[in-house]
Structure formats: structure tokens, C-alpha cells
Amino acid sequence: FRTVPAVVKPGQKTKLLFRVFHPGTGEAIRKFEVVHERQYHLFVISQDMTHFQHIHPELQSDGTWVIDVTLPKAGY
């Protein structure tokens, strides 16, 4: 998992990039089943639960999932 820019700031568009690896082999997983018309459902929820996003990153050819987000406030 990484972000661009590396330091996430509230109100600033940030790109999330991440990969999913097989826990036994360490290989990147590139095949995902479609569930509710999407391959991946990502939920971004603030610690105080006042902010909620249900978003769908896009799978790149190298196995990296990518999506742009703008978080409204600092925190976990």
C-alpha cells in the first residue's frame, strides 16, 4: 500500500495504490471474482464513523489497484 503524494492531507486529492498477495506463496493475486458488478469494493471509513466512502479501485495490468480519493479530515 502506498499513497501519492506520500503525505495525505485533508481536502487534497490522493492516489491510493495497493496490491493483494497470496499469504502462502507471496505471489500477487491478479484474478478477482466479480461481486455486485465489481471486482473490488473498498470502504473508507473515518475512525469516528462520520465519513464513509464505498469506492471501486481499478486493477492495473501489474496487479496494482488504483483509485483517487479526497479525504475530508485528518485521522485514522
Helices and strands as residue ranges (DSSP letters): E 2-4, E 13-18, E 42-45, E 52-55, E 58-59, E 65-70
